[in-house]
Amino acid sequence: EGAIAEALEAGYRLIDTASIYKNEVAVGRALRNWPEDSGAFVSSKCSPYEMGYQKAQEACMKSLERL
């Protein structure tokens, strides 16, 4: 969480995450303390176990909940 906040303060705007990284909750907490209009955005990926339309859709929804 602290590293994400420091990166945002330093000017980073892309936060890369994935369900397999197990960092989505921390990313979400850090971003909640950052202004919505800051230009920061999140890129996430599905794991190989989340392939296929239905599984990928479910994985995206779960990621959004964690974020």
OpenMM code with the backbone's topology and positions (N, CA, C; nanometers):
from openmm import Vec3, app, unit

residues = "GLU GLY ALA ILE ALA GLU ALA LEU GLU ALA GLY TYR ARG LEU ILE ASP THR ALA SER ILE TYR LYS ASN GLU VAL ALA VAL GLY ARG ALA LEU ARG ASN TRP PRO GLU ASP SER GLY ALA PHE VAL SER SER LYS CYS SER PRO TYR GLU MET GLY TYR GLN LYS ALA GLN GLU ALA CYS MET LYS SER LEU GLU ARG LEU".split()
positions = [
    Vec3(0.0821, -0.1196, 0.0000),
    Vec3(0.0000, 0.0000, 0.0000),
    Vec3(0.0860, 0.1252, 0.0000),
    Vec3(0.1848, 0.1281, 0.0877),
    Vec3(0.2736, 0.2434, 0.0964),
    Vec3(0.3519, 0.2650, -0.0314),
    Vec3(0.3970, 0.1569, -0.0914),
    Vec3(0.4731, 0.1678, -0.2163),
    Vec3(0.3858, 0.2249, -0.3279),
    Vec3(0.2600, 0.1884, -0.3286),
    Vec3(0.1684, 0.2392, -0.4311),
    Vec3(0.1473, 0.3889, -0.4117),
    Vec3(0.1262, 0.4302, -0.2878),
    Vec3(0.1084, 0.5726, -0.2584),
    Vec3(0.2331, 0.6516, -0.2973),
    Vec3(0.3501, 0.5980, -0.2661),
    Vec3(0.4749, 0.6660, -0.3024),
    Vec3(0.4902, 0.6761, -0.4535),
    Vec3(0.4548, 0.5701, -0.5237),
    Vec3(0.4640, 0.5724, -0.6700),
    Vec3(0.3705, 0.6783, -0.7281),
    Vec3(0.2486, 0.6861, -0.6759),
    Vec3(0.1541, 0.7872, -0.7238),
    Vec3(0.2058, 0.9278, -0.6958),
    Vec3(0.2625, 0.9479, -0.5784),
    Vec3(0.3186, 1.0789, -0.5441),
    Vec3(0.4353, 1.1149, -0.6352),
    Vec3(0.5091, 1.0138, -0.6808),
    Vec3(0.6236, 1.0366, -0.7693),
    Vec3(0.5817, 1.0587, -0.9144),
    Vec3(0.4526, 1.0403, -0.9435),
    Vec3(0.4043, 1.0664, -1.0782),
    Vec3(0.3597, 0.9448, -1.1570),
    Vec3(0.3743, 0.8277, -1.1002),
    Vec3(0.3249, 0.7078, -1.1690),
    Vec3(0.1736, 0.7188, -1.1834),
    Vec3(0.1212, 0.6718, -1.2948),
    Vec3(-0.0231, 0.6755, -1.3142),
    Vec3(-0.0808, 0.5404, -1.3543),
    Vec3(0.0033, 0.4459, -1.3901),
    Vec3(-0.0434, 0.3114, -1.4247),
    Vec3(-0.0084, 0.2172, -1.3107),
    Vec3(-0.1093, 0.1552, -1.2540),
    Vec3(-0.0899, 0.0539, -1.1506),
    Vec3(-0.1230, -0.0803, -1.2146),
    Vec3(-0.0231, -0.1661, -1.2231),
    Vec3(-0.0393, -0.2971, -1.2857),
    Vec3(-0.0670, -0.4003, -1.1774),
    Vec3(-0.1712, -0.4771, -1.1965),
    Vec3(-0.2074, -0.5793, -1.0993),
    Vec3(-0.2629, -0.7012, -1.1717),
    Vec3(-0.2863, -0.8060, -1.0965),
    Vec3(-0.3480, -0.9281, -1.1490),
    Vec3(-0.3959, -1.0090, -1.0297),
    Vec3(-0.4963, -1.0891, -1.0509),
    Vec3(-0.5475, -1.1703, -0.9398),
    Vec3(-0.4374, -1.2591, -0.8826),
    Vec3(-0.3503, -1.3056, -0.9673),
    Vec3(-0.2439, -1.3957, -0.9229),
    Vec3(-0.1369, -1.3230, -0.8396),
    Vec3(-0.1286, -1.1886, -0.8515),
    Vec3(-0.0315, -1.1119, -0.7727),
    Vec3(-0.0749, -1.0987, -0.6264),
    Vec3(-0.2035, -1.1159, -0.6008),
    Vec3(-0.2591, -1.1037, -0.4649),
    Vec3(-0.2360, -0.9642, -0.4054),
    Vec3(-0.2412, -0.8598, -0.4898),
    Vec3(-0.2197, -0.7243, -0.4398),
    Vec3(-0.3377, -0.6306, -0.4660),
    Vec3(-0.4475, -0.6836, -0.5143),
    Vec3(-0.5598, -0.5985, -0.5537),
    Vec3(-0.6231, -0.5250, -0.4355),
    Vec3(-0.6311, -0.5869, -0.3213),
    Vec3(-0.6897, -0.5206, -0.2041),
    Vec3(-0.6028, -0.4010, -0.1644),
    Vec3(-0.4721, -0.4197, -0.1612),
    Vec3(-0.3809, -0.3102, -0.1259),
    Vec3(-0.3864, -0.1987, -0.2298),
    Vec3(-0.3944, -0.2347, -0.3557),
    Vec3(-0.4059, -0.1344, -0.4623),
    Vec3(-0.5339, -0.0537, -0.4427),
    Vec3(-0.6427, -0.1217, -0.4161),
    Vec3(-0.7703, -0.0532, -0.3942),
    Vec3(-0.7652, 0.0426, -0.2765),
    Vec3(-0.7048, -0.0013, -0.1669),
    Vec3(-0.6943, 0.0864, -0.0489),
    Vec3(-0.6115, 0.2101, -0.0808),
    Vec3(-0.5007, 0.1911, -0.1499),
    Vec3(-0.4144, 0.3048, -0.1838),
    Vec3(-0.4867, 0.4020, -0.2766),
    Vec3(-0.5590, 0.3497, -0.3737),
    Vec3(-0.6278, 0.4373, -0.4690),
    Vec3(-0.7456, 0.5113, -0.4062),
    Vec3(-0.8064, 0.4545, -0.3037),
    Vec3(-0.9177, 0.5241, -0.2372),
    Vec3(-0.8715, 0.6542, -0.1724),
    Vec3(-0.7442, 0.6622, -0.1386),
    Vec3(-0.6891, 0.7828, -0.0770),
    Vec3(-0.6339, 0.8806, -0.1798),
    Vec3(-0.6563, 0.8539, -0.3054),
    Vec3(-0.6029, 0.9360, -0.4132),
    Vec3(-0.7194, 0.9986, -0.4888),
    Vec3(-0.7089, 1.1256, -0.5308),
    Vec3(-0.8210, 1.1903, -0.6013),
    Vec3(-0.8608, 1.1154, -0.7286),
    Vec3(-0.9899, 1.1050, -0.7516),
    Vec3(-1.0401, 1.0336, -0.8693),
    Vec3(-0.9934, 1.0966, -0.9997),
    Vec3(-0.9729, 1.2268, -0.9999),
    Vec3(-0.9334, 1.2952, -1.1231),
    Vec3(-0.7814, 1.3056, -1.1384),
    Vec3(-0.7076, 1.2200, -1.0693),
    Vec3(-0.5611, 1.2253, -1.0710),
    Vec3(-0.5008, 1.1683, -1.1990),
    Vec3(-0.5791, 1.0958, -1.2754),
    Vec3(-0.5270, 1.0340, -1.3966),
    Vec3(-0.4714, 0.8944, -1.3737),
    Vec3(-0.4772, 0.8463, -1.2504),
    Vec3(-0.4282, 0.7111, -1.2218),
    Vec3(-0.5266, 0.6083, -1.2769),
    Vec3(-0.4725, 0.4998, -1.3292),
    Vec3(-0.5593, 0.3917, -1.3743),
    Vec3(-0.4941, 0.2577, -1.3468),
    Vec3(-0.5763, 0.1551, -1.3478),
    Vec3(-0.5336, 0.0203, -1.3109),
    Vec3(-0.5432, -0.0708, -1.4325),
    Vec3(-0.4406, -0.1502, -1.4498),
    Vec3(-0.4402, -0.2539, -1.5524),
    Vec3(-0.4338, -0.3879, -1.4801),
    Vec3(-0.5217, -0.4791, -1.5160),
    Vec3(-0.5228, -0.6092, -1.4509),
    Vec3(-0.5263, -0.7197, -1.5557),
    Vec3(-0.4965, -0.8387, -1.5117),
    Vec3(-0.4933, -0.9529, -1.6026),
    Vec3(-0.5587, -1.0733, -1.5369),
    Vec3(-0.6065, -1.1630, -1.6200),
    Vec3(-0.6617, -1.2896, -1.5718),
    Vec3(-0.5495, -1.3933, -1.5672),
    Vec3(-0.5623, -1.4847, -1.4755),
    Vec3(-0.4650, -1.5938, -1.4689),
    Vec3(-0.5007, -1.6985, -1.5746),
    Vec3(-0.4103, -1.7898, -1.6026),
    Vec3(-0.4409, -1.8961, -1.6988),
    Vec3(-0.5621, -1.9805, -1.6574),
    Vec3(-0.5931, -1.9810, -1.5288),
    Vec3(-0.7073, -2.0580, -1.4793),
    Vec3(-0.8392, -1.9840, -1.4979),
    Vec3(-0.8313, -1.8598, -1.5446),
    Vec3(-0.9507, -1.7774, -1.5619),
    Vec3(-0.9787, -1.7488, -1.7097),
    Vec3(-0.9363, -1.8370, -1.7959),
    Vec3(-0.9550, -1.8175, -1.9391),
    Vec3(-1.0931, -1.8654, -1.9836),
    Vec3(-1.1382, -1.8111, -2.0938),
    Vec3(-1.2719, -1.8394, -2.1438),
    Vec3(-1.3640, -1.7258, -2.1035),
    Vec3(-1.4652, -1.7021, -2.1826),
    Vec3(-1.5517, -1.5856, -2.1617),
    Vec3(-1.6109, -1.5801, -2.0209),
    Vec3(-1.6764, -1.6849, -1.9780),
    Vec3(-1.7455, -1.6845, -1.8489),
    Vec3(-1.6473, -1.6695, -1.7326),
    Vec3(-1.5398, -1.7469, -1.7347),
    Vec3(-1.4417, -1.7399, -1.6265),
    Vec3(-1.3732, -1.6033, -1.6228),
    Vec3(-1.3421, -1.5487, -1.7394),
    Vec3(-1.2775, -1.4170, -1.7447),
    Vec3(-1.3716, -1.3087, -1.6930),
    Vec3(-1.4982, -1.3179, -1.7289),
    Vec3(-1.5961, -1.2207, -1.6810),
    Vec3(-1.6090, -1.2285, -1.5284),
    Vec3(-1.6167, -1.3482, -1.4756),
    Vec3(-1.6242, -1.3662, -1.3301),
    Vec3(-1.4976, -1.3147, -1.2624),
    Vec3(-1.3828, -1.3407, -1.3225),
    Vec3(-1.2556, -1.2942, -1.2663),
    Vec3(-1.2506, -1.1421, -1.2623),
    Vec3(-1.2996, -1.0775, -1.3668),
    Vec3(-1.3020, -0.9304, -1.3703),
    Vec3(-1.3915, -0.8751, -1.2602),
    Vec3(-1.5057, -0.9350, -1.2413),
    Vec3(-1.5970, -0.8882, -1.1367),
    Vec3(-1.5355, -0.9069, -0.9978),
    Vec3(-1.4691, -1.0179, -0.9763),
    Vec3(-1.4035, -1.0420, -0.8472),
    Vec3(-1.2893, -0.9433, -0.8254),
    Vec3(-1.2145, -0.9140, -0.9316),
    Vec3(-1.1065, -0.8155, -0.9209),
    Vec3(-1.1624, -0.6792, -0.8831),
    Vec3(-1.2711, -0.6399, -0.9466),
    Vec3(-1.3332, -0.5109, -0.9143),
    Vec3(-1.3783, -0.5062, -0.7687),
    Vec3(-1.4298, -0.6168, -0.7181),
    Vec3(-1.4703, -0.6217, -0.5769),
    Vec3(-1.3498, -0.6042, -0.4853),
    Vec3(-1.2386, -0.6682, -0.5199),
    Vec3(-1.1181, -0.6568, -0.4365),
    Vec3(-1.0578, -0.5175, -0.4448),
    Vec3(-1.0698, -0.4559, -0.5609),
    Vec3(-1.0152, -0.3213, -0.5778),
    Vec3(-1.1041, -0.2195, -0.5086),
] * unit.nanometer
topology = app.Topology()
chain = topology.addChain("A")
for resn in residues:
    res = topology.addResidue(resn, chain)
    for name in ("N", "CA", "C"):
        topology.addAtom(name, app.Element.getBySymbol(name[0]), res)
